[in-house]
Amino acid sequence: MPEPIFLDAGHAWEGLREIARSLSGAHDLGTTLDLIAAKTAQVLGVDSCSIYLLDDETLWLRASTGLSRQAVGRGSLQIGEGLTGWAAANNQPVAVADAQTDPRFKFVPYTGERAFHSLLAVPLVSEGRVTGAMNVQTYAAHAFTGPEIGLLSLIADLAAGVLKRASLTDNLNRQLAELKTLARVSQTINQPLYLDDMLNVVVEMAAKVMGAAVCTLRLVDEAQEGLVVRAAATRIEGYEPKPALRLDEGINGLVLSERKPYTVLDVRTDPRFPFREAAQREGLVSMLAVPLIVRDRAIGVLNAFTTQTHVYTEAEIGLLSTLANQTALAIENAQLVTSASIVREMHHRVRNNLQQVAMLLRLQAQQSGDSKGHLQIAVNRVQAIAAVHEVLAQEGYRLVNVREVADRIVRLRGQHLSQPNLSVQVQVDGEDVLLPSRAATSLALVINELLENAMEHAFSGRTEGRVRIHCAQAGGDYRIDVTDDGVGMPVKPIDSLGLEIVTALVRDDLHGTLSFQSPIGGGTQAIVQLPRPAQLDLE
């Protein structure tokens, strides 16, 4: 390795220009990380450059030019841990010529970094928030100079912005992949496939959208009294199908009995995972398992596995859970619906609803801002449609009780109803409002968007609040009120995608009216009125 060189202003500027030119063609996060690490090591003349990204108070090693490749995605430090964690926690550079003698130093597992001597670490900061850290290391002892520290800090500033854009691009691509997955599932449902063929398509699409090396779907087999693999998708050569599990066995048994998702950071060492030796051979590491639930009954488990350590986000868990719920409904319908006319009708409803999902995701993808927040909003919209299908599956295939759907929407959203330092109580009451599935789906989306709007705007500066969703029959019309006790209507109308969706759905799909007023005592009341469908009067 060439000795790290003393950097003057000209060399520093040229180094930054070279890195900027290299990154101009990078789009996805993985390629961007590798380019930053490689070019930084080249410009500074060091033996290793490593980049750590922050995820829930943990710095995960995401790219490196000198550390062991098996450490990428597995090695980690807590904030404040080690010299690199210290730089992130204190938001300032740290340079040590003999790093391993520094009391703050800590070896990162799997990296093989004992051969390195000197270390310089700087934080990655985007919009005033620490998002990670990067370090450079040398085999020989080296006292890093002020210009070298300054150049790495400048590179870190450039990298933080580029990485944020790359992350947003990855999130957008992931949303588009989800859209394609929904379209593919829609096509599958509308084709004359057997159940196993449909499940194979589902796991293939789930593996693709989740970036999983293996995706499996297990269903409860009453005859065997166990969980049997009915479909699997894998990109691992030599992957072996796994035998049936008892209903109470392993991670899948927990998911089935508790009817909630489970994540495992490393299945190779978790005693609850029954196939640890196979996971070692096949290179499987992290796992996400979610239940398939129909009518409050778990009928199976959908699993996703990675080949690198991965901390599953709330958005990823929500996405796989939504796919699992839709798959469970499709399985239930395939098993129960035998009449050809009913099958055709259900296919038509699912196709139309997935087309609505596609439209909503396309609109959402055009918005700027927090991608994670937008993804959660998109998931909420999908769940609002899923609530209609759950009622259809339980109550029949003709009419949907919108009051019951509203109650399900509130329950599905659960922990997302409240924000930090804000507690909101949501009440659903009133009369039964029965609608055909298409109109019920549109009204479910309207209720979801009005609830989302209240949560975002009504309680500014407040620590608690209330929202009431009231359903009523008013003469020949139906009326849905969404009322909050918040800060009241703004002087300038709010311009948002959610209200655009509400206006279009009420006007074009429901042929009704939307109005807002300020109730006595303060707050905002959104009123949706729509005509009672003519076919109901014929029954």
C-alpha positions as CSV (number, residue, x, y, z in Angstrom):
1,M,0.0,0.0,0.0
2,P,1.3,3.5,-0.8
3,E,1.9,5.6,2.3
4,P,-1.0,8.0,3.0
5,I,-0.1,11.2,1.4
6,F,-0.1,14.7,2.8
7,L,-3.1,16.5,1.2
8,D,-3.0,20.0,0.0
9,A,-6.2,21.9,-1.0
10,G,-5.7,21.2,-4.7
11,H,-5.4,17.4,-4.1
12,A,-8.4,17.4,-1.8
13,W,-10.5,19.3,-4.4
14,E,-9.4,16.9,-7.2
15,G,-10.2,13.9,-4.9
16,L,-13.7,15.2,-4.2
17,R,-14.3,15.8,-7.9
18,E,-13.2,12.3,-8.8
19,I,-15.5,10.8,-6.2
20,A,-18.4,13.0,-7.3
21,R,-17.9,12.0,-11.0
22,S,-17.8,8.3,-10.0
23,L,-21.0,8.6,-8.1
24,S,-22.9,10.5,-10.7
25,G,-23.8,7.2,-12.5
26,A,-24.6,5.2,-9.3
27,H,-28.3,4.8,-8.4
28,D,-29.0,1.9,-6.2
29,L,-27.7,1.9,-2.6
30,G,-25.4,-1.1,-2.8
31,T,-23.5,0.1,-5.8
32,T,-23.2,3.6,-4.3
33,L,-21.8,2.3,-1.0
34,D,-19.2,0.1,-2.8
35,L,-18.2,3.1,-5.1
36,I,-17.8,5.5,-2.1
37,A,-15.6,2.9,-0.2
38,A,-13.4,2.1,-3.2
39,K,-12.8,5.7,-4.3
40,T,-12.2,7.0,-0.8
41,A,-9.5,4.3,-0.2
42,Q,-7.9,5.2,-3.6
43,V,-7.9,9.0,-3.0
44,L,-6.6,8.7,0.6
45,G,-4.1,5.9,-0.2
46,V,-5.3,3.7,2.7
47,D,-5.7,-0.1,3.1
48,S,-9.3,-0.1,4.0
49,C,-12.4,2.1,3.9
50,S,-15.6,0.9,5.6
51,I,-19.1,2.4,5.7
52,Y,-21.6,1.8,8.5
53,L,-25.3,2.8,8.3
54,L,-27.4,3.5,11.3
55,D,-30.5,1.4,11.9
56,D,-32.4,1.6,15.2
57,E,-29.3,2.6,17.4
58,T,-27.1,0.0,15.6
59,L,-24.4,0.7,13.1
60,W,-24.3,-2.0,10.5
61,L,-21.3,-2.6,8.2
62,R,-22.7,-2.1,4.7
63,A,-19.5,-1.8,2.5
64,S,-15.8,-2.2,2.9
65,T,-12.7,-2.4,0.7
66,G,-10.4,-4.1,3.2
67,L,-12.4,-6.0,5.8
68,S,-13.6,-9.5,5.2
69,R,-16.6,-9.7,2.8
70,Q,-18.4,-12.1,5.1
71,A,-18.6,-9.3,7.7
72,V,-20.7,-7.0,5.3
73,G,-24.2,-7.1,6.5
74,R,-23.3,-9.0,9.7
75,G,-20.7,-6.8,11.5
76,S,-22.2,-4.2,13.8
77,L,-21.5,-1.6,16.5
78,Q,-23.8,0.1,18.9
79,I,-23.9,3.9,18.9
80,G,-20.9,5.0,21.0
81,E,-19.2,1.6,20.8
82,G,-15.7,1.4,19.3
83,L,-14.0,4.4,17.7
84,T,-16.4,4.4,14.8
85,G,-19.4,4.3,17.1
86,W,-17.8,7.1,19.2
87,A,-17.5,9.3,16.0
88,A,-21.2,8.7,15.3
89,A,-22.3,9.3,18.9
90,N,-20.3,12.5,19.2
91,N,-20.8,13.7,15.7
92,Q,-17.1,14.4,15.2
93,P,-14.0,12.8,13.7
94,V,-11.5,10.7,15.7
95,A,-8.0,9.6,14.5
96,V,-5.7,7.2,16.4
97,A,-2.3,6.1,15.1
98,D,-2.3,3.0,17.3
99,A,-6.0,2.2,17.4
100,Q,-5.9,-1.1,19.2
101,T,-4.4,0.5,22.3
102,D,-7.1,3.1,22.5
103,P,-9.6,2.2,25.3
104,R,-12.5,3.1,23.0
105,F,-11.5,0.6,20.3
106,K,-13.5,-2.6,19.7
107,F,-13.0,-5.4,17.2
108,V,-16.0,-5.9,15.0
109,P,-16.9,-9.6,14.6
110,Y,-16.1,-11.4,11.3
111,T,-14.1,-8.5,9.9
112,G,-10.5,-9.7,10.4
113,E,-9.4,-6.2,11.3
114,R,-6.6,-7.2,13.7
115,A,-4.1,-6.7,11.0
116,F,-4.8,-3.0,10.8
117,H,-2.9,-0.5,13.0
118,S,-4.2,3.1,12.5
119,L,-7.8,4.3,12.2
120,L,-9.7,7.5,11.2
121,A,-13.5,7.6,11.6
122,V,-16.0,10.4,10.8
123,P,-19.8,10.6,11.1
124,L,-22.2,10.6,8.2
125,V,-24.7,13.4,8.7
126,S,-27.7,14.2,6.6
127,E,-30.0,17.2,7.3
128,G,-28.5,17.5,10.8
129,R,-29.1,13.9,11.7
130,V,-26.4,11.3,12.1
131,T,-27.2,8.4,9.6
132,G,-24.0,6.4,10.0
133,A,-20.2,6.6,10.0
134,M,-17.2,5.7,7.8
135,N,-13.6,4.9,8.7
136,V,-10.3,4.3,7.0
137,Q,-7.6,2.0,8.3
138,T,-3.9,1.4,7.5
139,Y,-1.7,-1.7,8.1
140,A,1.3,0.5,9.1
141,A,1.2,3.1,11.9
142,H,0.2,6.4,10.6
143,A,-0.6,9.8,12.2
144,F,-3.5,11.2,10.2
145,T,-3.0,14.8,9.3
146,G,-5.4,17.7,9.5
147,P,-5.9,17.8,5.7
148,E,-6.5,14.0,5.6
149,I,-9.1,14.3,8.4
150,G,-10.7,17.3,6.6
151,L,-10.9,15.5,3.3
152,L,-12.5,12.4,4.8
153,S,-15.0,14.7,6.6
154,L,-15.8,16.4,3.2
155,I,-16.2,13.0,1.6
156,A,-18.5,11.9,4.4
157,D,-20.7,15.0,3.8
158,L,-20.9,14.3,0.1
159,A,-21.6,10.6,0.8
160,A,-24.4,11.2,3.2
161,G,-26.4,13.2,0.6
162,V,-25.7,10.7,-2.1
163,L,-26.6,7.8,0.1
164,K,-29.9,9.4,1.1
165,R,-30.8,9.8,-2.6
166,A,-29.8,6.2,-3.3
167,S,-31.9,5.0,-0.4
168,L,-34.9,7.0,-1.7
169,T,-34.4,5.5,-5.1
170,D,-34.2,2.0,-3.6
171,N,-37.4,2.7,-1.7
172,L,-39.2,3.9,-4.8
173,N,-38.0,0.9,-6.7
174,R,-39.2,-1.3,-3.9
175,Q,-42.7,0.3,-4.1
176,L,-42.7,-0.2,-7.9
177,A,-41.7,-3.9,-7.3
178,E,-44.6,-4.2,-4.9
179,L,-46.9,-2.8,-7.5
180,K,-45.7,-5.3,-10.1
181,T,-46.1,-8.1,-7.5
182,L,-49.8,-7.1,-6.9
183,A,-50.3,-7.0,-10.7
184,R,-48.8,-10.4,-11.1
185,V,-50.9,-11.8,-8.3
186,S,-53.9,-10.3,-9.9
187,Q,-53.1,-12.0,-13.2
188,T,-52.6,-15.3,-11.4
189,I,-55.9,-15.1,-9.6
190,N,-57.7,-14.5,-12.9
191,Q,-56.0,-17.5,-14.6
192,P,-57.4,-21.0,-14.3
193,L,-54.6,-22.2,-12.0
194,Y,-54.8,-24.9,-9.3
195,L,-54.1,-23.8,-5.7
196,D,-50.5,-25.0,-5.7
197,D,-49.7,-23.2,-8.9
198,M,-51.1,-20.0,-7.4
199,L,-49.1,-20.5,-4.2
200,N,-45.9,-21.0,-6.2
201,V,-46.4,-17.6,-7.9
202,V,-47.1,-15.9,-4.6
203,V,-43.8,-17.2,-3.0
204,E,-41.8,-16.2,-6.1
205,M,-43.2,-12.7,-6.0
206,A,-42.8,-12.4,-2.3
207,A,-39.2,-13.5,-2.5
208,K,-38.6,-10.9,-5.3
209,V,-40.2,-8.0,-3.5
210,M,-38.6,-8.8,-0.1
211,G,-35.2,-9.4,-1.6
212,A,-35.2,-12.9,0.0
213,A,-32.9,-15.7,-0.9
214,V,-35.6,-18.2,0.2
215,C,-39.3,-17.8,0.6
216,T,-41.6,-20.7,1.8
217,L,-45.3,-21.0,2.5
218,R,-46.5,-23.6,5.0
219,L,-50.1,-24.5,5.5
220,V,-51.9,-26.4,8.3
221,D,-52.5,-29.9,7.3
222,E,-55.3,-31.2,9.5
223,A,-54.7,-34.9,8.5
224,Q,-51.0,-34.7,9.5
225,E,-51.6,-32.3,12.4
226,G,-48.7,-30.3,11.2
227,L,-47.4,-27.4,9.1
228,V,-46.5,-28.6,5.6
229,V,-44.5,-26.8,3.0
230,R,-46.9,-26.1,0.0
231,A,-44.7,-23.7,-2.0
232,A,-41.1,-22.6,-2.0
233,A,-39.0,-20.1,-4.0
234,T,-35.2,-20.1,-3.7
235,R,-32.1,-18.8,-5.5
236,I,-29.8,-21.0,-3.4
237,E,-28.2,-23.9,-5.3
238,G,-28.7,-27.2,-3.5
239,Y,-31.5,-25.9,-1.2
240,E,-33.3,-28.9,0.4
241,P,-37.1,-28.9,1.0
242,K,-37.8,-29.1,4.7
243,P,-40.1,-31.7,6.4
244,A,-43.4,-30.9,8.1
245,L,-43.4,-29.3,11.5
246,R,-45.6,-29.9,14.4
247,L,-48.2,-27.2,15.0
248,D,-46.3,-26.0,18.1
249,E,-42.8,-26.5,16.7
250,G,-40.1,-23.8,16.1
251,I,-40.6,-20.2,15.1
252,N,-43.5,-21.2,12.8
253,G,-45.3,-22.8,15.7
254,L,-45.0,-19.5,17.7
255,V,-46.3,-17.5,14.7
256,L,-49.2,-19.9,14.3
257,S,-50.2,-20.0,17.9
258,E,-49.7,-16.3,18.7
259,R,-50.9,-15.1,15.2
260,K,-48.2,-12.4,15.0
261,P,-45.0,-11.9,13.0
262,Y,-41.6,-13.1,14.4
263,T,-38.1,-12.0,13.2
264,V,-34.9,-13.9,13.9
265,L,-31.5,-12.2,13.4
266,D,-29.6,-15.4,12.9
267,V,-31.4,-18.7,12.5
268,R,-28.1,-20.6,12.6
269,T,-27.7,-20.0,16.3
270,D,-31.4,-19.5,17.5
271,P,-32.4,-22.7,19.5
272,R,-36.0,-22.2,18.4
273,F,-35.2,-22.8,14.7
274,P,-35.3,-26.6,14.1
275,F,-33.2,-26.6,10.9
276,R,-30.0,-24.9,12.2
277,E,-27.6,-27.4,10.6
278,A,-29.3,-27.0,7.2
279,A,-29.1,-23.2,7.6
280,Q,-25.4,-23.4,8.1
281,R,-24.9,-25.5,4.9
282,E,-27.2,-23.3,2.8
283,G,-26.0,-19.9,4.2
284,L,-29.4,-18.8,5.6
285,V,-29.1,-16.1,8.2
286,S,-32.1,-13.8,9.1
287,M,-35.7,-14.8,9.0
288,L,-39.2,-13.1,8.9
289,A,-42.2,-15.2,9.5
290,V,-45.8,-13.9,9.3
291,P,-49.1,-15.7,9.8
292,L,-51.8,-16.4,7.1
293,I,-55.0,-15.4,8.9
294,V,-58.6,-15.8,7.8
295,R,-61.6,-15.2,10.1
296,D,-59.3,-14.8,13.1
297,R,-57.9,-18.3,12.4
298,A,-54.3,-18.9,11.4
299,I,-54.1,-21.3,8.5
300,G,-50.4,-21.1,7.7
301,V,-47.1,-19.2,7.8
302,L,-45.2,-17.3,5.1
303,N,-41.4,-17.2,5.6
304,A,-38.6,-15.0,4.1
305,F,-34.9,-15.8,4.6
306,T,-31.8,-13.7,3.8
307,T,-28.2,-14.8,3.4
308,Q,-26.8,-11.8,5.3
309,T,-27.8,-10.4,8.7
310,H,-30.8,-8.2,8.2
311,V,-32.9,-6.2,10.7
312,Y,-36.4,-6.3,9.2
313,T,-38.2,-2.9,9.3
314,E,-41.7,-2.2,10.3
315,A,-42.6,-1.4,6.7
316,E,-41.1,-4.8,5.5
317,I,-43.1,-6.7,8.2
318,G,-46.2,-4.8,7.2
319,L,-45.7,-5.6,3.5
320,L,-45.2,-9.3,4.0
321,S,-48.1,-9.5,6.4
322,T,-50.4,-7.8,3.9
323,L,-49.3,-10.2,1.2
324,A,-49.9,-13.1,3.6
325,N,-53.4,-11.9,4.5
326,Q,-54.4,-11.5,0.8
327,T,-52.9,-15.0,0.1
328,A,-54.9,-16.4,3.0
329,L,-58.1,-15.0,1.6
330,A,-57.3,-16.4,-1.8
331,I,-56.6,-19.8,-0.3
332,E,-59.9,-19.7,1.6
333,N,-61.8,-18.7,-1.4
334,A,-60.2,-21.4,-3.6
335,Q,-61.1,-24.0,-1.0
336,L,-64.7,-22.8,-0.3
337,V,-66.0,-21.3,-3.5
338,T,-67.1,-24.0,-6.0
339,S,-69.7,-22.2,-8.0
340,A,-68.3,-21.0,-11.3
341,S,-70.4,-17.8,-11.3
342,I,-69.3,-16.9,-7.8
343,V,-65.6,-17.6,-8.7
344,R,-65.9,-15.3,-11.7
345,E,-67.5,-12.5,-9.6
346,M,-64.8,-12.8,-6.9
347,H,-62.1,-12.6,-9.5
348,H,-63.7,-9.5,-11.0
349,R,-63.8,-7.9,-7.5
350,V,-60.2,-8.7,-6.7
351,R,-59.0,-7.5,-10.1
352,N,-60.8,-4.2,-9.7
353,N,-59.5,-3.7,-6.2
354,L,-55.9,-4.5,-7.2
355,Q,-56.2,-1.9,-10.0
356,Q,-57.2,0.6,-7.3
357,V,-54.1,-0.4,-5.3
358,A,-52.0,0.1,-8.4
359,M,-53.4,3.6,-9.0
360,L,-52.8,4.6,-5.4
361,L,-49.2,3.3,-5.4
362,R,-48.5,5.1,-8.7
363,L,-49.8,8.4,-7.2
364,Q,-47.9,7.8,-4.0
365,A,-44.6,7.1,-5.9
366,Q,-44.9,10.6,-7.5
367,Q,-44.9,12.3,-4.1
368,S,-41.7,13.6,-2.5
369,G,-40.7,13.4,1.1
370,D,-40.2,10.6,3.7
371,S,-40.3,7.3,1.7
372,K,-40.8,5.2,4.9
373,G,-43.9,7.3,5.8
374,H,-45.3,7.0,2.3
375,L,-44.8,3.3,2.3
376,Q,-46.7,3.0,5.6
377,I,-49.5,5.1,4.1
378,A,-49.6,2.8,1.0
379,V,-49.8,-0.2,3.3
380,N,-52.7,1.4,5.2
381,R,-54.6,1.8,1.9
382,V,-54.0,-1.8,1.0
383,Q,-55.2,-2.9,4.5
384,A,-58.4,-0.8,4.0
385,I,-59.2,-2.8,0.9
386,A,-58.2,-6.0,2.7
387,A,-60.8,-5.2,5.4
388,V,-63.6,-5.3,2.8
389,H,-62.4,-8.7,1.6
390,E,-62.3,-10.0,5.2
391,V,-65.9,-9.0,5.7
392,L,-66.8,-10.6,2.4
393,A,-65.1,-13.8,3.4
394,Q,-67.0,-13.9,6.8
395,E,-70.4,-12.6,5.9
396,G,-70.9,-13.6,2.2
397,Y,-70.2,-12.3,-1.2
398,R,-73.0,-9.8,-1.9
399,L,-73.1,-6.9,0.6
400,V,-70.6,-5.3,3.0
401,N,-71.4,-3.6,6.3
402,V,-69.3,-0.4,6.1
403,R,-69.6,0.2,9.8
404,E,-67.9,-3.1,10.4
405,V,-65.2,-2.3,7.8
406,A,-64.5,1.0,9.5
407,D,-64.0,-0.8,12.8
408,R,-61.6,-3.3,11.1
409,I,-59.6,-0.4,9.6
410,V,-59.2,1.1,13.1
411,R,-58.0,-2.3,14.5
412,L,-55.7,-3.0,11.6
413,R,-54.0,0.4,11.9
414,G,-53.5,-0.3,15.7
415,Q,-50.1,1.2,16.7
416,H,-50.1,3.6,13.8
417,L,-53.0,5.6,15.2
418,S,-50.9,7.4,17.7
419,Q,-47.7,9.4,17.1
420,P,-44.9,10.2,19.6
421,N,-46.3,12.3,22.5
422,L,-49.8,12.0,21.0
423,S,-52.5,9.6,22.2
424,V,-55.7,9.4,20.0
425,Q,-58.9,7.5,20.8
426,V,-60.9,6.4,17.8
427,Q,-64.6,5.5,18.2
428,V,-66.8,3.8,15.5
429,D,-70.6,3.7,16.0
430,G,-73.9,4.3,14.3
431,E,-76.2,2.2,12.1
432,D,-75.5,-0.5,9.6
433,V,-74.6,0.8,6.1
434,L,-74.8,-2.0,3.5
435,L,-73.1,-1.5,0.1
436,P,-72.0,-3.7,-2.8
437,S,-68.3,-4.6,-2.7
438,R,-67.1,-2.0,-5.2
439,A,-68.8,0.9,-3.5
440,A,-67.8,-0.5,0.0
441,T,-64.1,-0.6,-1.2
442,S,-64.3,3.0,-2.3
443,L,-65.9,4.1,0.9
444,A,-63.4,2.2,3.0
445,L,-60.6,4.1,1.2
446,V,-62.4,7.4,1.9
447,I,-62.7,6.6,5.6
448,N,-59.0,5.5,5.8
449,E,-57.9,8.8,4.1
450,L,-60.1,11.0,6.3
451,L,-58.7,9.2,9.4
452,E,-55.1,9.7,8.0
453,N,-55.8,13.4,7.5
454,A,-57.1,13.8,11.0
455,M,-54.1,12.1,12.5
456,E,-51.7,14.2,10.5
457,H,-53.3,17.7,10.9
458,A,-55.9,17.8,13.6
459,F,-53.8,17.6,16.8
460,S,-50.9,19.9,16.2
461,G,-49.5,20.9,19.6
462,R,-51.7,18.5,21.4
463,T,-50.9,15.4,23.5
464,E,-54.3,13.7,23.1
465,G,-57.4,13.7,21.0
466,R,-60.5,11.9,19.8
467,V,-61.9,10.9,16.5
468,R,-65.4,9.6,15.9
469,I,-66.5,7.7,12.8
470,H,-70.4,7.7,12.7
471,C,-72.5,5.8,10.1
472,A,-76.1,6.6,9.6
473,Q,-79.1,6.4,7.2
474,A,-80.6,9.7,6.4
475,G,-83.8,9.3,4.4
476,G,-82.8,7.8,1.1
477,D,-79.1,8.5,1.6
478,Y,-76.2,7.1,3.6
479,R,-74.1,9.5,5.6
480,I,-70.6,8.9,7.1
481,D,-69.2,11.5,9.5
482,V,-65.5,11.6,10.6
483,T,-65.2,14.1,13.4
484,D,-62.2,15.1,15.5
485,D,-61.9,17.4,18.5
486,G,-58.6,18.9,17.2
487,V,-57.5,22.4,16.4
488,G,-60.2,23.1,13.8
489,M,-60.3,23.8,10.1
490,P,-57.3,25.7,8.6
491,V,-57.8,29.1,7.0
492,K,-56.1,27.8,3.9
493,P,-57.4,24.5,2.6
494,I,-54.9,21.6,2.9
495,D,-53.5,20.4,-0.4
496,S,-52.7,16.7,0.0
497,L,-52.8,13.5,-2.1
498,G,-55.2,11.9,0.5
499,L,-57.9,14.6,0.1
500,E,-57.5,14.4,-3.7
501,I,-58.2,10.7,-3.5
502,V,-61.2,11.3,-1.2
503,T,-62.7,13.9,-3.5
504,A,-62.3,11.7,-6.6
505,L,-63.7,8.6,-4.9
506,V,-66.8,10.4,-3.5
507,R,-67.5,12.2,-6.7
508,D,-66.8,9.6,-9.3
509,D,-67.2,6.2,-7.6
510,L,-69.9,6.9,-5.0
511,H,-71.7,9.7,-6.8
512,G,-72.0,11.5,-3.5
513,T,-70.9,14.8,-1.9
514,L,-68.1,15.7,0.5
515,S,-68.3,18.7,2.8
516,F,-66.5,20.0,5.9
517,Q,-67.8,22.0,8.9
518,S,-66.7,23.1,12.3
519,P,-68.8,21.4,15.0
520,I,-69.8,23.2,18.2
521,G,-66.9,22.9,20.7
522,G,-64.2,22.9,18.0
523,G,-62.5,20.4,15.7
524,T,-63.4,19.4,12.2
525,Q,-66.3,17.3,10.8
526,A,-66.0,15.7,7.4
527,I,-69.3,14.6,6.0
528,V,-69.7,12.1,3.2
529,Q,-73.3,11.6,1.7
530,L,-74.1,9.1,-1.0
531,P,-77.3,7.7,-2.4
532,R,-78.6,4.4,-1.2
533,P,-77.8,1.8,-4.1
534,A,-81.0,1.1,-6.1
535,Q,-80.5,-2.6,-5.9
536,L,-81.0,-2.6,-2.1
537,D,-84.6,-1.4,-2.5
538,L,-85.4,-4.5,-4.6
539,E,-84.5,-7.0,-1.8
